[in-house]
Amino acid sequence: MCGIVGYIGKRDVAPLLLEGLQRLEYRGYDSAGVVITSPKANGLKMVKAKGRVRDLEAKVPARFKGTTGIAHTRWATHGAPSDENAHPHMSGDDKVAVVHNGIIDNASELRAKLTADGVEFLSETDTEVLTHLIARAQADKLEDKVREALRHVEGTYGIAVLHADFNDRIVVARNGSPVVLGIGEKEMFVASDVAALVSHTRQVVTLDDGEMATIKADDYRTYTTEGSRTTASPTTVEWEAESYDMGGHDTYMHKEIFEQPDAVDRVLRGRIDDRFSTVHLGGLNLDAHDARKVRRVKILGCGTSYHAGMIGAQMIEELARIPADAEPASEFRYRNAVVDPDTLYIAVSQSGETYDVLAAVQELKRKGARVLGVVNVVGSAIAREADAGVYVHAGPEVCVVSTKCFTNTTVAFGLLALHLGRIRDLSVSDGKRIIEGLRKLPGQISEILKQEDEIKKIAKEYAEARSMLFIGRVRGYPVAREASLKLKEVSYIHAEAYPASELKHGPLALIEPALPTVAIVPNDDLLEKNRAALEEIKARSGKILAVAHQEQEKADQTILVPKNENELDPILMGIPLQLLAYHTALALGRDIDKPRNLAKSVTVE
């Protein structure tokens, strides 16, 4: 959530900053702003606007020239969306400008002290507090002014700072919110996400928590908030600028749904070992001896990642016969959980920066737990904090709601479950069976996507519903949970997911013609139990959409999904429900790539 872009070099900075902000629009925001200067400038020039980046661009004057600048897209926390609350924030003497991602927890206390000292605030934001602290710092160097100000701050931040008296540099700092430096030829960039950088450079340096950096046009240096130098070498981003283009699709969500066959092929590529009917997971750092010591698996994630973890836990139990469960990281980190040395903890995050997941990882590490990361972004905070892990190789996902990354994460869990299973008691023949199923996935996903026109018709019929119920049993329940979330996120229709086995224990009271039910009905050992649930709904005049491997007599419509192995079926059964959510939202005229009130990477509590 929120986005930071900065540049220092010789080029005209305003177009570069606006382009960078446009590439960060997917993160979720409600206002934007830009401030610029140059070595020859006499001060800072700023423009801010409530609304989209295009609204900011329309306000930028023609003579808005400079070679250094910082820009921001804001997602409101302290204060409603407005021009005044938009970033950057400037000090009263117009010398200091700050952009900030994160939340300053003690902002109210600091604001009261500054107000008592005569400071006049122009916004309701916590960030403006930091701006005045930097401006009032007595140090001679900008780096020391920022460091002095940060000593008073409690909370999370990723910041970039400009100062009119030090217009040859930008100073940045990180604590809990991503900051990435982009290394160019006699020019430097800074951003909260590599998406803003890759069209100009693929050489990046990712700051750690507690780390600062100074960037000049021809140099950069990194150091701790205490002042000690650090060594940060650039790495090469694997994604190219074209990965962030829409590629002929009307929305990023549509593009990313249709990228799933190729994305799943990437997560499988080079990892299957036919000789031993298992897989190679090079980053796992978990040998057979250590794997056999694992007595339980606990998977932690938030939102879609949590649902992927639920599917993963089921596959690990079924294939490896290790007790496994998933839990929201946002709950786990606050409940003083018992940390067992025989438990393998797995942190799941698409961005690798999800704050609740990262905080849970840090707490687990503090207590001596072994933690694996399952993430999409190489070099992200969770990838660095975890002992080892698995990259899901979904490629950049720009739409706020996750589709291809969810699918790739479930496939990665299938690989992990197979790996653990073959170390333990899974037979060679079962290993071959699962490998054959994994190899079928890209082609079967393509088959499902060919049904788009039929699903679009169904979506238009259900778009008028005010609420929908999603049900599934055992393997189908996490699919129902994720499908319910997708519909809520992108269409704003209220949706609830429930285990099909729990219908008689309360939810059956809701069934009526006006409440459609989406039922996940795999052709497995629970088929007849699921059909009995459909009977119960139909007997009460409920409307039913089934997602199944064969036509369901009691359903009003059935979306057919190719059959795979029982353990892998959940990976496929969610795909048509992504299209259902997409076309329902389309029929309702929603802003599909940027749903209201949501952000792509949740880096604050």
Secondary structure per residue as TSV (DSSP state, phi and psi in degrees):
chain	resnum	aa	ss	phi	psi
A	1	M	-	360.0	149.2
A	2	C	-	62.9	161.7
A	3	G	E	-147.4	140.6
A	4	I	E	-120.0	137.2
A	5	V	E	-138.0	138.7
A	6	G	E	-145.7	155.1
A	7	Y	E	-149.5	143.9
A	8	I	E	-143.3	128.7
A	9	G	S	176.4	-140.7
A	10	K	S	-115.5	-11.3
A	11	R	S	-79.7	160.9
A	12	D	-	-64.1	119.5
A	13	V	H	-81.4	-33.1
A	14	A	H	-58.9	-48.4
A	15	P	H	-61.0	-35.5
A	16	L	H	-65.5	-42.0
A	17	L	H	-67.8	-42.1
A	18	L	H	-64.8	-39.0
A	19	E	H	-62.7	-43.2
A	20	G	H	-62.3	-41.6
A	21	L	H	-62.2	-39.1
A	22	Q	H	-61.8	-35.5
A	23	R	H	-73.8	-14.6
A	24	L	T	-103.2	6.1
A	25	E	G	-61.0	-28.6
A	26	Y	G	-64.3	-17.2
A	27	R	G	-73.5	-13.8
A	28	G	-	95.0	125.6
A	29	Y	-	-167.8	166.9
A	30	D	S	-133.1	-5.7
A	31	S	E	-158.7	167.2
A	32	A	E	-151.7	158.6
A	33	G	E	-161.5	163.9
A	34	V	E	-147.7	142.5
A	35	V	E	-133.6	139.0
A	36	I	E	-135.2	162.5
A	37	T	E	-157.9	-174.4
A	38	S	-	-159.4	163.2
A	39	P	T	-55.7	-26.4
A	40	K	T	-96.6	-3.6
A	41	A	-	-76.4	155.9
A	42	N	S	-111.1	70.6
A	43	G	S	114.6	-172.2
A	44	L	-	-108.9	146.7
A	45	K	E	-121.0	133.2
A	46	M	E	-133.7	145.2
A	47	V	E	-136.8	135.7
A	48	K	E	-136.9	154.9
A	49	A	E	-156.1	136.3
A	50	K	E	-70.6	143.3
A	51	G	S	110.1	-150.2
A	52	R	-	-88.6	169.5
A	53	V	H	-59.5	-34.3
A	54	R	H	-63.1	-31.3
A	55	D	H	-69.4	-37.8
A	56	L	H	-65.3	-45.3
A	57	E	H	-58.7	-37.9
A	58	A	H	-67.5	-22.6
A	59	K	H	-91.3	-13.6
A	60	V	S	-72.0	123.1
A	61	P	-	-72.2	160.7
A	62	A	T	-63.2	-34.2
A	63	R	T	-95.9	34.5
A	64	F	-	-92.0	79.8
A	65	K	-	-112.8	146.0
A	66	G	-	-178.9	172.9
A	67	T	S	-122.2	1.5
A	68	T	E	-139.2	138.8
A	69	G	E	-171.9	164.3
A	70	I	E	-133.2	150.0
A	71	A	E	-144.9	166.2
A	72	H	E	-157.2	144.0
A	73	T	E	-113.1	128.2
A	74	R	E	-105.1	139.0
A	75	W	-	-113.4	114.6
A	76	A	-	-59.8	130.4
A	77	T	S	-124.5	-65.6
A	78	H	S	-95.5	102.5
A	79	G	S	96.1	143.4
A	80	A	-	-68.6	162.0
A	81	P	S	-59.3	126.8
A	82	S	-	-165.3	165.7
A	83	D	T	-61.0	-40.8
A	84	E	T	-66.6	-37.6
A	85	N	T	-84.4	-10.8
A	86	A	S	-65.5	151.2
A	87	H	S	-89.6	158.4
A	88	P	-	-72.4	162.1
A	89	H	E	-113.2	138.2
A	90	M	E	-116.1	151.8
A	91	S	-	-74.3	167.4
A	92	G	T	-61.4	-28.8
A	93	D	T	-90.0	5.7
A	94	D	S	61.9	23.9
A	95	K	-	-97.0	-28.5
A	96	V	E	-113.4	134.0
A	97	A	E	-129.4	137.5
A	98	V	E	-133.4	137.6
A	99	V	E	-116.1	146.9
A	100	H	E	-149.6	128.7
A	101	N	E	-106.5	142.9
A	102	G	S	116.8	-167.6
A	103	I	-	-138.3	128.4
A	104	I	B	-88.9	110.2
A	105	D	T	-67.3	-34.3
A	106	N	T	-100.7	29.5
A	107	A	H	-61.2	-39.8
A	108	S	H	-63.0	-43.1
A	109	E	H	-64.1	-44.8
A	110	L	H	-66.0	-39.5
A	111	R	H	-61.2	-41.8
A	112	A	H	-62.6	-42.3
A	113	K	H	-65.2	-44.3
A	114	L	H	-66.2	-39.9
A	115	T	H	-61.4	-41.6
A	116	A	H	-62.9	-26.5
A	117	D	T	-87.4	3.5
A	118	G	T	99.3	4.9
A	119	V	-	-74.2	133.6
A	120	E	-	-101.8	125.6
A	121	F	-	-95.6	140.1
A	122	L	S	-104.1	-9.1
A	123	S	S	-136.0	175.2
A	124	E	S	-98.7	5.8
A	125	T	-	-82.1	156.9
A	126	D	S	-73.0	-28.0
A	127	T	H	-64.2	-35.9
A	128	E	H	-61.6	-29.9
A	129	V	H	-57.4	-46.8
A	130	L	H	-63.4	-38.5
A	131	T	H	-58.8	-46.4
A	132	H	H	-70.0	-34.7
A	133	L	H	-61.5	-42.3
A	134	I	H	-65.9	-43.5
A	135	A	H	-63.5	-32.8
A	136	R	H	-90.1	-8.1
A	137	A	-	-62.4	141.7
A	138	Q	-	-88.5	-3.4
A	139	A	-	-66.0	158.5
A	140	D	S	-86.2	-30.1
A	141	K	S	-101.4	148.9
A	142	L	H	-60.9	-42.2
A	143	E	H	-56.9	-41.6
A	144	D	H	-72.3	-33.0
A	145	K	H	-62.8	-45.2
A	146	V	H	-64.8	-43.4
A	147	R	H	-62.0	-42.6
A	148	E	H	-63.1	-41.5
A	149	A	H	-64.9	-41.4
A	150	L	H	-66.7	-22.3
A	151	R	T	-63.6	-24.7
A	152	H	T	-89.9	-7.7
A	153	V	-	-97.6	134.2
A	154	E	-	-116.2	132.2
A	155	G	B	134.4	-158.8
A	156	T	-	-111.4	147.7
A	157	Y	E	-160.5	146.0
A	158	G	E	-129.3	118.2
A	159	I	E	-130.0	155.2
A	160	A	E	-133.4	135.5
A	161	V	E	-126.9	132.6
A	162	L	E	-113.3	146.3
A	163	H	E	-138.2	131.0
A	164	A	G	-61.4	-28.5
A	165	D	G	-85.1	-7.1
A	166	F	G	-133.2	57.1
A	167	N	T	-82.2	13.9
A	168	D	T	-99.3	10.5
A	169	R	-	-154.8	160.2
A	170	I	E	-124.2	133.2
A	171	V	E	-108.6	132.9
A	172	V	E	-128.2	159.5
A	173	A	E	-152.9	154.9
A	174	R	E	-136.7	135.8
A	175	N	E	-152.0	92.4
A	176	G	B	88.9	-2.9
A	177	S	S	-136.7	131.4
A	178	P	-	-61.4	140.9
A	179	V	-	-138.9	125.9
A	180	V	E	-126.2	132.5
A	181	L	E	-95.0	140.3
A	182	G	E	-111.0	124.7
A	183	I	E	-98.8	115.1
A	184	G	-	-115.5	-171.5
A	185	E	S	-89.4	104.3
A	186	K	S	55.4	32.2
A	187	E	-	-156.7	150.4
A	188	M	E	-132.9	150.7
A	189	F	E	-126.0	159.5
A	190	V	E	-142.3	145.5
A	191	A	E	-158.1	166.0
A	192	S	S	-89.7	-8.1
A	193	D	S	-153.9	137.8
A	194	V	G	-62.4	-17.7
A	195	A	G	-55.7	-31.4
A	196	A	G	-79.8	-10.3
A	197	L	T	-108.6	-30.1
A	198	V	T	-65.5	-17.6
A	199	S	T	-78.4	-8.4
A	200	H	T	-119.0	-34.0
A	201	T	-	-157.9	148.8
A	202	R	S	-113.4	6.4
A	203	Q	E	-94.4	116.2
A	204	V	E	-132.4	155.3
A	205	V	E	-124.3	124.7
A	206	T	E	-100.8	122.3
A	207	L	-	-74.3	148.7
A	208	D	-	-92.5	164.3
A	209	D	T	-59.5	139.8
A	210	G	T	80.4	12.7
A	211	E	E	-115.6	146.1
A	212	M	E	-123.3	168.7
A	213	A	E	-152.5	149.7
A	214	T	E	-115.3	126.7
A	215	I	E	-115.5	133.0
A	216	K	E	-119.6	174.8
A	217	A	T	-60.5	-32.2
A	218	D	T	-121.3	14.6
A	219	D	E	-164.9	161.5
A	220	Y	E	-147.9	154.3
A	221	R	E	-144.9	148.5
A	222	T	E	-119.9	151.9
A	223	Y	E	-163.4	164.3
A	224	T	E	-81.1	166.8
A	225	T	T	-66.8	-13.0
A	226	E	T	-88.9	-10.9
A	227	G	S	107.6	-5.6
A	228	S	-	-76.5	136.5
A	229	R	E	-66.6	145.6
A	230	T	E	-122.9	159.4
A	231	T	-	-108.3	114.0
A	232	A	-	-126.9	109.8
A	233	S	-	-94.3	142.8
A	234	P	-	-66.0	147.5
A	235	T	E	-120.1	163.4
A	236	T	E	-99.0	125.6
A	237	V	-	-70.4	132.8
A	238	E	S	-79.1	-18.8
A	239	W	-	-92.9	143.2
A	240	E	-	-102.5	167.5
A	241	A	G	-58.7	-36.2
A	242	E	G	-61.4	-24.3
A	243	S	G	-63.5	-21.1
A	244	Y	G	-97.7	0.4
A	245	D	S	-81.6	161.9
A	246	M	-	-80.4	-15.5
A	247	G	T	59.7	37.2
A	248	G	T	85.8	-5.1
A	249	H	-	-87.8	158.4
A	250	D	S	-76.6	-27.1
A	251	T	S	-140.9	160.1
A	252	Y	H	-68.2	-35.5
A	253	M	H	-60.3	-43.6
A	254	H	H	-63.6	-44.6
A	255	K	H	-58.0	-46.5
A	256	E	H	-71.4	-32.6
A	257	I	H	-60.7	-43.0
A	258	F	H	-81.5	-9.0
A	259	E	T	-83.1	-6.2
A	260	Q	H	-62.9	-37.5
A	261	P	H	-57.5	-45.5
A	262	D	H	-68.9	-38.0
A	263	A	H	-63.8	-43.1
A	264	V	H	-66.0	-37.6
A	265	D	H	-59.7	-37.4
A	266	R	H	-66.3	-41.8
A	267	V	H	-70.0	-22.6
A	268	L	H	-87.7	-27.4
A	269	R	T	-58.7	128.1
A	270	G	T	76.1	3.9
A	271	R	T	-107.5	-13.9
A	272	I	E	-87.7	132.2
A	273	D	E	-114.1	95.5
A	274	D	T	-67.9	-30.2
A	275	R	T	-59.6	-44.1
A	276	F	T	-109.1	11.7
A	277	S	T	53.5	46.7
A	278	T	E	-144.0	-161.2
A	279	V	E	-135.9	156.8
A	280	H	-	-102.2	124.7
A	281	L	-	-122.4	90.5
A	282	G	T	-60.3	-31.2
A	283	G	T	-89.5	7.3
A	284	L	-	-75.5	-35.4
A	285	N	-	51.4	41.2
A	286	L	-	-131.9	96.5
A	287	D	-	-77.0	172.5
A	288	A	H	-59.7	-38.0
A	289	H	H	-62.7	-46.6
A	290	D	H	-68.7	-37.8
A	291	A	H	-62.6	-35.9
A	292	R	T	-73.8	-14.1
A	293	K	T	-83.0	-15.6
A	294	V	-	-68.2	125.0
A	295	R	-	-106.4	-16.2
A	296	R	E	-157.7	150.9
A	297	V	E	-121.6	129.8
A	298	K	E	-120.1	121.4
A	299	I	E	-107.3	131.4
A	300	L	E	-122.3	129.6
A	301	G	E	-161.6	176.9
A	302	C	-	-128.3	141.7
A	303	G	T	59.5	-126.7
A	304	T	H	-59.0	-37.9
A	305	S	H	-64.7	-35.2
A	306	Y	H	-63.4	-42.3
A	307	H	H	-65.8	-39.4
A	308	A	H	-60.7	-38.2
A	309	G	H	-64.3	-35.2
A	310	M	H	-62.2	-44.2
A	311	I	H	-64.5	-42.0
A	312	G	H	-61.2	-41.7
A	313	A	H	-61.9	-40.9
A	314	Q	H	-63.8	-42.2
A	315	M	H	-65.9	-39.0
A	316	I	H	-64.6	-42.0
A	317	E	H	-64.3	-43.0
A	318	E	H	-70.7	-42.0
A	319	L	H	-91.8	-37.6
A	320	A	H	-100.9	-12.7
A	321	R	-	57.2	40.5
A	322	I	-	-111.3	129.4
A	323	P	-	-55.3	129.9
A	324	A	E	-145.2	145.2
A	325	D	E	-150.8	163.3
A	326	A	E	-117.8	150.2
A	327	E	E	-147.5	144.4
A	328	P	E	-62.3	127.1
A	329	A	H	-60.7	-32.2
A	330	S	H	-64.7	-24.5
A	331	E	H	-90.4	-43.0
A	332	F	H	-55.7	-42.9
A	333	R	T	-69.4	-13.7
A	334	Y	T	-108.6	-2.5
A	335	R	T	-105.3	15.8
A	336	N	T	51.6	52.6
A	337	A	-	-66.6	150.3
A	338	V	-	-76.2	122.4
A	339	V	-	-97.8	114.4
A	340	D	-	-97.7	128.5
A	341	P	T	-64.4	-19.1
A	342	D	T	-91.9	3.5
A	343	T	E	-97.3	135.1
A	344	L	E	-95.6	120.5
A	345	Y	E	-98.7	135.6
A	346	I	E	-124.4	120.4
A	347	A	E	-99.1	127.4
A	348	V	E	-116.6	127.9
A	349	S	E	-159.4	128.4
A	350	Q	S	-62.8	-51.1
A	351	S	S	-76.0	-25.0
A	352	G	S	76.9	7.6
A	353	E	-	-124.2	1.6
A	354	T	-	-54.5	120.2
A	355	Y	H	-62.8	-45.3
A	356	D	H	-61.7	-38.6
A	357	V	H	-69.6	-43.8
A	358	L	H	-61.5	-42.3
A	359	A	H	-63.4	-38.4
A	360	A	H	-64.8	-41.7
A	361	V	H	-60.5	-45.7
A	362	Q	H	-63.7	-38.0
A	363	E	H	-67.5	-41.4
A	364	L	H	-63.7	-42.2
A	365	K	H	-64.0	-38.5
A	366	R	H	-60.9	-31.8
A	367	K	T	-93.8	8.7
A	368	G	T	84.7	14.9
A	369	A	-	-77.9	154.9
A	370	R	E	-90.4	125.5
A	371	V	E	-125.4	128.1
A	372	L	E	-103.4	147.9
A	373	G	E	-109.5	138.1
A	374	V	E	-120.0	100.3
A	375	V	E	-137.1	167.8
A	376	N	S	-102.7	-23.7
A	377	V	S	-104.6	116.1
A	378	V	T	-64.7	134.5
A	379	G	T	79.4	6.4
A	380	S	-	-70.8	169.0
A	381	A	H	-59.7	-44.8
A	382	I	H	-68.4	-37.2
A	383	A	H	-61.2	-36.1
A	384	R	H	-79.4	-33.9
A	385	E	H	-75.4	-34.2
A	386	A	S	-69.6	155.9
A	387	D	S	-66.3	-35.5
A	388	A	E	-166.1	-174.7
A	389	G	E	171.6	-170.5
A	390	V	E	-131.4	124.8
A	391	Y	E	-85.7	140.7
A	392	V	-	-95.0	-10.1
A	393	H	-	51.6	42.1
A	394	A	-	-79.1	-16.7
A	395	G	-	82.7	171.5
A	396	P	-	-59.7	136.0
A	397	E	-	-118.7	112.4
A	398	V	-	-93.1	-40.7
A	399	C	S	-58.8	142.3
A	400	V	S	-58.3	-44.2
A	401	V	S	-81.2	138.3
A	402	S	-	-90.1	133.9
A	403	T	S	-127.0	-68.7
A	404	K	H	-67.4	-31.1
A	405	C	H	-71.0	-36.9
A	406	F	H	-59.6	-48.2
A	407	T	H	-62.9	-45.8
A	408	N	H	-64.2	-32.8
A	409	T	H	-66.7	-40.5
A	410	T	H	-66.0	-36.6
A	411	V	H	-66.0	-40.6
A	412	A	H	-60.5	-37.6
A	413	F	H	-67.3	-34.2
A	414	G	H	-61.9	-40.7
A	415	L	H	-64.4	-44.3
A	416	L	H	-64.3	-42.2
A	417	A	H	-62.1	-41.3
A	418	L	H	-64.4	-44.3
A	419	H	H	-57.5	-49.7
A	420	L	H	-66.5	-38.2
A	421	G	H	-63.7	-42.8
A	422	R	H	-70.7	-26.6
A	423	I	H	-70.0	-31.4
A	424	R	T	-97.7	-106.9
A	425	D	T	-118.1	8.6
A	426	L	-	-73.9	128.8
A	427	S	-	-72.4	163.9
A	428	V	H	-59.6	-43.2
A	429	S	H	-65.0	-38.7
A	430	D	H	-69.7	-35.5
A	431	G	H	-60.9	-44.6
A	432	K	H	-62.2	-40.7
A	433	R	H	-59.8	-45.7
A	434	I	H	-68.4	-39.8
A	435	I	H	-60.9	-44.2
A	436	E	H	-60.7	-40.2
A	437	G	H	-64.7	-42.1
A	438	L	H	-61.8	-41.5
A	439	R	H	-66.9	-25.3
A	440	K	H	-76.0	-21.2
A	441	L	H	-56.2	-50.1
A	442	P	H	-57.1	-44.7
A	443	G	H	-65.5	-38.6
A	444	Q	H	-69.7	-35.7
A	445	I	H	-63.1	-40.3
A	446	S	H	-60.6	-39.6
A	447	E	H	-60.3	-43.3
A	448	I	H	-63.8	-42.5
A	449	L	H	-65.3	-22.3
A	450	K	T	-68.4	-13.7
A	451	Q	T	-88.4	12.6
A	452	E	H	-55.0	-44.6
A	453	D	H	-60.8	-40.8
A	454	E	H	-66.5	-41.9
A	455	I	H	-67.5	-35.4
A	456	K	H	-60.0	-41.3
A	457	K	H	-63.4	-42.6
A	458	I	H	-63.5	-42.1
A	459	A	H	-60.7	-41.2
A	460	K	H	-61.3	-34.7
A	461	E	H	-69.2	-35.2
A	462	Y	H	-91.7	-6.7
A	463	A	T	-64.9	-21.1
A	464	E	T	-82.8	-8.2
A	465	A	-	-68.7	143.1
A	466	R	S	-89.4	-19.7
A	467	S	E	-156.0	152.5
A	468	M	E	-140.4	148.9
A	469	L	E	-111.8	130.7
A	470	F	E	-113.5	129.2
A	471	I	E	-130.4	150.7
A	472	G	E	-162.7	159.4
A	473	R	-	-122.0	130.3
A	474	V	T	53.4	-102.3
A	475	R	T	-63.5	-29.2
A	476	G	H	-81.4	-18.2
A	477	Y	H	-66.7	-46.7
A	478	P	H	-60.6	-32.5
A	479	V	H	-63.7	-42.6
A	480	A	H	-62.7	-40.7
A	481	R	H	-61.1	-47.7
A	482	E	H	-67.8	-40.0
A	483	A	H	-64.8	-39.2
A	484	S	H	-62.2	-44.1
A	485	L	H	-62.5	-44.0
A	486	K	H	-58.1	-45.1
A	487	L	H	-63.7	-44.0
A	488	K	H	-60.2	-49.4
A	489	E	H	-59.4	-45.2
A	490	V	H	-102.6	-24.8
A	491	S	H	-106.8	-18.9
A	492	Y	-	69.9	14.3
A	493	I	-	-81.7	132.3
A	494	H	E	-62.9	132.7
A	495	A	E	-142.6	145.3
A	496	E	E	-133.8	139.6
A	497	A	E	-112.1	139.9
A	498	Y	E	-144.1	147.3
A	499	P	E	-62.2	134.5
A	500	A	G	-58.9	-30.7
A	501	S	G	-68.8	-13.4
A	502	E	G	-99.1	3.5
A	503	L	G	-53.9	-45.5
A	504	K	G	-72.8	-9.5
A	505	H	G	-98.8	28.3
A	506	G	T	144.1	-57.4
A	507	P	G	-62.8	-21.4
A	508	L	G	-59.4	-22.1
A	509	A	G	-66.0	-21.1
A	510	L	G	-83.5	-18.1
A	511	I	-	-66.6	128.2
A	512	E	S	-164.0	167.9
A	513	P	T	-56.9	-28.8
A	514	A	T	-80.8	-7.8
A	515	L	S	-112.0	98.2
A	516	P	-	-69.8	147.8
A	517	T	E	-116.9	131.3
A	518	V	E	-103.4	118.6
A	519	A	E	-112.2	131.0
A	520	I	E	-92.4	115.1
A	521	V	E	-128.4	78.3
A	522	P	-	-72.2	153.1
A	523	N	S	-87.5	76.0
A	524	D	S	-129.8	-161.0
A	525	D	T	-69.7	-7.4
A	526	L	T	-108.1	15.5
A	527	L	H	-56.7	-48.7
A	528	E	H	-66.8	-33.5
A	529	K	H	-64.6	-41.6
A	530	N	H	-66.7	-37.8
A	531	R	H	-64.7	-34.9
A	532	A	H	-62.7	-36.2
A	533	A	H	-65.0	-39.3
A	534	L	H	-63.4	-38.5
A	535	E	H	-59.1	-44.2
A	536	E	H	-62.3	-41.0
A	537	I	H	-69.8	-44.4
A	538	K	H	-64.9	-35.1
A	539	A	T	-64.1	-18.1
A	540	R	T	-110.1	23.6
A	541	S	T	64.2	26.9
A	542	G	-	-79.2	145.7
A	543	K	-	-89.6	135.9
A	544	I	E	-128.2	130.8
A	545	L	E	-112.8	118.7
A	546	A	E	-101.4	141.2
A	547	V	E	-111.6	112.1
A	548	A	E	-150.5	171.5
A	549	H	S	-89.1	-11.7
A	550	Q	S	-150.6	159.5
A	551	E	-	-55.9	138.1
A	552	Q	-	-108.9	117.5
A	553	E	T	-58.1	-37.2
A	554	K	T	-84.5	-7.2
A	555	A	-	-86.2	146.8
A	556	D	S	-72.5	-35.9
A	557	Q	E	-141.9	151.1
A	558	T	E	-129.9	128.4
A	559	I	E	-97.0	119.4
A	560	L	E	-87.9	136.5
A	561	V	-	-122.3	136.4
A	562	P	-	-60.3	144.3
A	563	K	-	-82.4	134.4
A	564	N	-	-121.1	-160.4
A	565	E	-	-69.3	148.1
A	566	N	G	-51.4	-43.5
A	567	E	G	-66.4	-28.0
A	568	L	G	-98.0	-8.6
A	569	D	H	-55.0	-38.5
A	570	P	H	-58.8	-28.7
A	571	I	H	-61.0	-38.7
A	572	L	H	-84.0	-32.0
A	573	M	H	-72.4	-16.1
A	574	G	T	-82.8	-19.3
A	575	I	H	-60.4	-51.2
A	576	P	H	-64.2	-25.1
A	577	L	H	-77.4	-21.5
A	578	Q	H	-64.8	-44.8
A	579	L	H	-65.1	-36.5
A	580	L	H	-61.5	-46.6
A	581	A	H	-62.8	-43.4
A	582	Y	H	-60.4	-50.9
A	583	H	H	-75.2	-25.1
A	584	T	H	-65.4	-45.9
A	585	A	H	-63.5	-39.9
A	586	L	H	-61.6	-43.3
A	587	A	H	-64.0	-27.5
A	588	L	T	-92.9	-0.9
A	589	G	T	72.8	30.0
A	590	R	-	-77.5	159.8
A	591	D	-	-82.5	89.4
A	592	I	T	-65.4	-42.2
A	593	D	T	-77.2	-21.4
A	594	K	S	-132.5	71.6
A	595	P	-	-60.0	149.9
A	596	R	T	-62.2	144.1
A	597	N	T	69.1	1.9
A	598	L	-	-114.0	155.9
A	599	A	-	-132.2	153.5
A	600	K	S	-69.7	-50.8
A	601	S	S	-115.9	109.7
A	602	V	-	-88.4	95.0
A	603	T	-	-103.9	13.8
A	604	V	-	-130.5	166.6
A	605	E	-	-74.6	360.0
